[in-house]
Structures are given as C-alpha cells and as structure tokens.
C-alpha cells in the first residue's frame, strides 16, 4: 500500500503531519513524500522535508494526500502537480486533500460532480471552480476524500483508516496518538465563532 504525500513549497505543515501520524499505523502502508524533484521542500512553517520520490518516479500510488497552502491561487489546471494527479488518480484507491489542497484536486478535474469541503475561508472560491462545496469536516464522495481546514486532516485520515483497516485499528490509532480534542476555546468554526471574530480572522488569514 503506497501512500503518496504530495509536497510543494509553502504547504501547510499540519495538513501533512496529521495524516502522516495516522497513516503510519496503517498495516502494510509505505509513506512516500512526492515532489517535482528531490530538492528539499520548505513548508509554510519553514520546516523542510526531503522528498523520497518525484512525480516522475512514483506513478502508482494507492492513496494520495494533498495538503493545502495559504495561497491556493498558485494552483492552476496547467500546474505540473495537477497533471500528475490527473495521470495517477484514476488508478489510486483514494485521492484525498486537506484544507485548500482541494483546489489542486479541482484544477486536476477530480472534483467534477462531487461534494467536497475545504477551509471555511475558501469555500466560496472553491465553489467558483464548479465544486459542490459543503461545510462538513470530512467528505467522502466515491474514491475522493476531502477534509476541512488544517486539523481536519486527522479526522479524514482516521476515517479512511477505519474504512480500509477496520474500526478497531482506527480506534487504537486514535487512542495511541491521544487524539481527544478539548480546546480551551469553543470557536473552531464560523458558526461557533460569530461574525465579528470570523471577519477578523478572515483578515488575519489574508495578511499571512
């Protein structure tokens, strides 16, 4: 079972790290960090990852994980990463995204006629690409699974792990990583945060 984590400059670190931690408990899974070249790739947190494969060398992943970025406008239909997705996705068991990684799936044509989610601040933009955008934290539609913003990647990975390796493995993984969220504030979605905080946060995100 080859799990391909697609990486590119300025990807959001937790989008990647959450699913990595979950999928390393997937029996028989092999993690591959795939980029356009073998050159080190720097995340938006300035943590650097060295790719283990390139888009030319890994063409048969079973699972694809696409993290997001603060600048999803860098993606386009002609993006070489979108081209790789179009070539490999038809043969994968699952194609997934976290946060704004959904934009790369959309540009690759993988969200046509499908329901999907993304970070709340980018839902309208994703919908303009012809995607049926919903506010759910995790959406599975056919062989495509999308997660909402950043931390939702853990939920998505546990969902897939349960489907593929069984509920018990997923439950043991959740317990093993002590994924038991008890945040100090109850404002993790616009619906909970209210209009004032949501507007301020939208401006904060735009300034990053």
N, C-alpha and C positions, 0 to 999 in steps of 0.2 A: 504494500500500500504506500504509494508515493504521495506525500503531501507537499505541494509546492507553495511556498510563501513568496509572493511576488514583492520585490523591494525596489525602490526608486528614491531619488534624492528628495528629502524633506517629507518622507512618510511619517505618520504619527506612530510613535513608538508603542504605546499601549494597544493600539489596534492590532499590532503584530504579536506583542509579548503575551497578551491574554490567551489567544488561540494556541500559541506555541506551548504554553504551560499545560493547557488542557490536552492537546493532541499528543503530547509526549507520553501520555498514559494510554494511548490507543494501541492495543496489542498488534504488533507487526508493522506499525507505521514508521516510515522513514521521512524525516524532515529534510527538505531541500530549500535553500534560500536562493531564489532565482532573480537575476538582474540582467540587464542588457550586456554586461561584461563582468569580468572577475574583479574589477576595481571596487574598493571598499565603498559602501553606500552609507551616507550620513542621514540619520533621522532628524525630525524637527527638534528633538531634544539634544542633538549633537552626539548621540550615541551612534557609533559606527559599526556596521555589520559587514563582514566579508562574505560575498556570495559563494555558495558551494556549487552553483550551476549557472548556466546562462540560458537565455531564451533560444539559443541555437542548439544547445546540448541536451536540454530536457524538453521533450516533446510529447511525453506520455504520462502526465500526472494523473493520479486518481482523484485527488482533491486539490482545488486551487483556492488560496486565501489571498484576497486583495485588500490591503489596508488602505486607509484614507489619508488625506492631507488637508491642511488649512487652505490650500489653493487648488481646489478641484478644477478650476478654469484652465489649468495647464494641460488637461487631457483633451483629446480630440479623436475623431474617427481615424485619422492618419497616424496616430501615436503608435510607435512600434510595439508597445506593450498591448495595445488594443488588438493589433494584428496577431500577436502571439496568442492572445485569448481566443480570437476567432478560429485559429488553427487548432488549438488544443482542447478547448471546452467541449466540442461535440463528443469527445472520447472519454471525458472525465466523469466520474460518478457524481461528484458535487463541484459546483462552482460557487464560491462564497465571497462576500465582501463585508467589510466593517466600515461604518461611518461613510465618508464620502468616497470610499472605494467603489461604491455603487455607480459613480459617474463613469469610471473606466469600464465597468460592465455594460453600462448603457451605450457608450461610444462604440463598444465592440459588437453591439446589436444583440446582446444576450438578455436584455430585459424587455424586449418587444413582446407585448401581450401578457406580461407577467406583473404580479404585485410585488412591490419591493419597499424597503424602508431605508432611511439614511439619517444622518444627524438632523435634528429638528430645524436648525437654522438654514438648512439647504434643501428642504423638502420641495419648496416651490420651484427652485432651479432644476431639480431632478425631474419634476413633473413636466417642465417645459421641453424636456427631451423625449416626451411621449411615454413616460413610465407611469403606471398606476401606483402612486405613492401613498402609503398608509403609515399611520403613526405607531404601529406595533413595534415592540422592542426587537423581535426576531420574526422574520417572514420566510417560510419555506414554500416555494412555488415550483413544483416539478423538481428538477435537479439543481435549482438555484436557491441559495440561502443568503439572505441579507440581514445585517444587524444594524441597529440604530447607532447612536454616537458612542465611539471610543470603548467604554467599559462594556457595552452590549456585546462586544466580540466574545467575551467569556460565556455569556448566555448562549450565543449562537453555537460556539464550539461544543458546549455541553449538550445542546440539543442534537447536534449531529453525532456526537459520541454515543448518546443514548440510542439513536436510531441504528447505528452501524455496529456498535459493540455491545449493546444491551443496556437496559436501565441500571443494572447493578454496577457495571463498570463506570457508568457516568456518575452514579451516586457516590461511589467510592472515590472517584476523582474529585468531585465537589467537596467531599469531606476532607480528602487528603490535602487539598490546597486551601482548606478552611474558607471556602467562598460562602460567607454568611453575612452579606451586607447589612450594616447597621449604621448608616451615615449620620453624622451629627446634625445635618440639616435636611429637611424634607422639601427640597426644591430641585429635584433631579430631572424635572420635565417642565415645559412651559405651562402645562395645565396646573401643576403644583406651585410653580414659582410666581405666577401672576404677571400682569402686563408690564409693570414698572421694572421689575428685575429682569424680565425677558428682554425688554428693549435695551436695557443697559448691557446685558450680556451679549446681545447681538452686536452692539457697537464695540464691545471689548474684543470679540472674536474677529471682527473686521479689521481691527487695528493690529492684530498679531503679525 
